[in-house]
């Protein structure tokens, strides 16, 4: 008599199991778990998140203009409780400047990377998709930019125009797009031959649609990884520019702080060391995020 | 007027000719099987109908009339309106023919909205219906699945759903089951046949599997080295293949009923390889042909239309075999 009972009980359970297997939610959960389980990625995100929070809440954490002279010059960290990280040669609060510097550095980094990505993706996808003389022309253009040293190019562009944050971001973006373009071009060259692109053509889609909707999303994973490294490089380039005094004098940035502290390097080394450490950690965190993304997005690393 | 009429089509790649003087027609609602070994020009023929040839291929002559309009003269925008809407293509590889980053529902919705004025919601409902139509179980739940969640057979069903989404008049199936295992193969072909009747479309079935042809096609066109060597209805073709190549193909089949086994006796084969057709002046099959005569090597034999009322349109490019069977088939040079 137990057989009918069993057969009655089994279907809902089986259906529930099938349900779990079929739903989209657990799949997304698995993706999320892959992110959380990746220690490199988590460490990178934690450090980066810390800097992002600093940048977002700079006004709350350290009210007042970071350029204001608020205390005695060159106070060492811990010397005065009001300035936990000391003051610089003009008596400005180092902690406040570090916090506001995060804002400038991240802003320049992200907008420069965005500009570079936008140009690089357009050029790369056109070259890779169409091939032929378009590819030839665009590849020569990419090579032209690649033969010029990046930093030199940025210095020239910033020198021609006013050294404002916008100019700096634009200059770094203009100098960094060839990497993305080459990456996207290579992706497009292999993807345009794939069966699903042929299927898309056989369904009557236009070329624009095939490029934007069919190929581009498939070409993105390596680009996303490259983007995080691009932000890091942009932050470094911005720091280098500020160090060379090619900076917006009204904006505090980490590179600028290093430049300012250069004269006191022997007497008050913390003025250079603290922003240096901040830059190092920001760049490190972005590289960790990039590595983590690389592992997660790489289909072959999918156990 | 035929639904599709390919007239004296020739397609060339740099340094070689892939299709020579191919002519065939498909009537509305029928299945024509285009048969031949790898590299004989079957797929190139099909892709020229879609105007999706690789960039280095050129149509050197011929016309492709679809519902009376020459597709080769159609502007690109007009061709895009025809593709997916009135002529659809199913490819060989279901595993790679779906975009891996979009859900299957989204991909079907995309086709529907490309060719028909449908709201997103209506298109989604149609997509679910289509998945149901191609016998995907639990269609309303499967619609959000991604291609990697599906097996090869299921993916091919999704490809079929996309191909028939806008009710095409002609479906080109380029070896649709080659990548599938045998049991799935039969299911997919049954589905195609069923849809053909239900939606009233014609099918150009490209295959090298004569078993598939016998079961699912109405007519057959045999290609060899870029030429169509024989055209026939299925019944007469399997009863009496006329071209020596067709005979060789049928002879090379292993039939369960005849009790053949490779341990007991040697399986029959066509001697030589298709490569021997390269540079041949006359009939491309002459180097491998058991009945070849001196004349065969002089000039390629024309496709002779056979005047046989009971067998329907039949043509063969072999004067020798026409002469042999001359008593029953009065040949009229076409």
Interface residues (C-beta under 8 A of the other chain):
Chain A: X22 X23 X24 X27 X132 X194 X195 X196 X198 X199 X200 X201 X202 X203 X204 X205 X206 X209 X213 X214 X217 X218
Chain B: X50 X52 X55 X79 X80 X81 X82 X83 X84 X85 X88 X89 X91 X93 X96 X97 X98 X99 X100 X101 X102 X110 X111 X114 X115 X138 X141 X142 X144 X145 X146 X149 X159 X162
